[in-house]
């Protein structure tokens, strides 16, 4: 396909600039996003067996609720009931001593309850691990700390990156158009290594283009919806309110005795969404002016508004429907359309198949950014070789290479080590949540420093190997746990076992990549930042020799005079 | 190809025009849909949808702003489109 050369050049520039600016931060967002596809599995993996009370049959749910409400006053402000769960990685009933704020809390102690075989109430207080939630935070902020108002700075930065990313996607497609007919899906191994990286970059980018467009647009929305709503209100809505809350008409005194029953809620849910299974009921603000109960409803064959389930909100005293994306009829149209936008981001629309697809697409995205940086470096090397073959690559290139290795591989290493060290420390400390931040950031920052100190060629091999060790340590922990010597536990559920197996496979892949990196360092182009034969180091030693000779000459001149 | 016909990069002026005027244009277009589209302005939960469609429209406008001949033409066309959209929106509100 013929495209004018000036258009190509413009979009090539756009692609390179937007890519290089946003690549590193998007790398973290994407791979961490892949991890969050299995958030419940991570929760299951990190929870010690002692922290999960046994599940109860659905028929006993009301009994459990009644007993807890009777004996534990703190539950009167709100509690969460978990039912119909396939795997027991949640205690049936949980509540907190004081109402929970919306943000992430590391101090949460949680009360849990179940019924034993004699129908007696069994309760315990635990400090649940926030690991899965923290990985989600890493996904949404790329680990960038700080707040701007009540939005996370990292979220806003990722939102801006996502907008630039949209430009990168469009520009990438445009400037690929001329070569598309010939080389689409070509992966040329024979020609040269940079050709291979380029082809791989193009294939991954083109074949997952819809996924990337979705991510780019949804992330801009997630980051800036408040600002956009502001614009809409001013320009479009004027005096009209954008959102209306249904007014509760039936007045039922909000005492705990009048709390709606589990059975009634299940029946109401069935009448609205008969094909959905209720998996949890979260009662909140029961003593406040806006009490609600949120049902988590699940059907893997439908699009769902949330990352795991869809939601139906009821009034917990008079049973009125407050909000739902599942309302049948024309009134629910816009709710359902918007729910599909959310589902497209979360991958919550096709069961496990889509869940795993998103996992791999996310990793593919991370590969796009990493390879993009590699290509940028390679292009500069070739350009320099043509113009000034004796000159080593610039400091900018060395720094970009170190930054790419340090930030990308360093973040991966930090997450994996945090997971495994966190598991080993869990039962030894009071509140494991205090350790996650320091573990992640200390390992991450050390990795970045290491990459700059050692240079990209060496540190890429070293960091990949270290990350492989962390990955292997995850299943190794489960194996060691069988011997019952240390305070660790092996996987208690299928999803938890899935984490072990995925980590094992990841370890092998990382070792393979380390091997390839070593090969490149030894056999690749000697003038590259990736080579052990660093022109820069040779030049530096040549300069030292020259300056020694100059000094000797000076001494000789002085002694001669 | 004549040099006269080549697109001038004009990075700053095109980017600013596309980013700012593109965003306002997207908001106005969404606004027109909000009033005129299925269900009208009072349709339940439609505000969410109206918000959602703004970024894709905006980003598409921004992406293709670089095809304008120059920063000046980019500004001219985007400004004019905004004016027209504003007129339509005002008319449609009543």
Interface residues (C-beta under 8 A of the other chain):
Chain A: X4 X5 X6 X7 X10 X11 X13 X14 X163 X166 X167 X170 X171 X216 X217 X220 X221 X224 X225 X228 X229 X231 X232 X235 X236 X237 X238 X240 X242 X243 X244 X330 X331 X332 X333 X334 X335 X337 X338 X341
Chain B: X1 X6 X7 X9 X23 X24 X27 X28 X30 X31 X34 X35 X38 X39 X41 X42 X43 X44 X45 X46 X47 X48 X49 X50 X51 X52 X54 X55 X56 X59 X60 X62 X63 X64 X66 X67 X89 X93
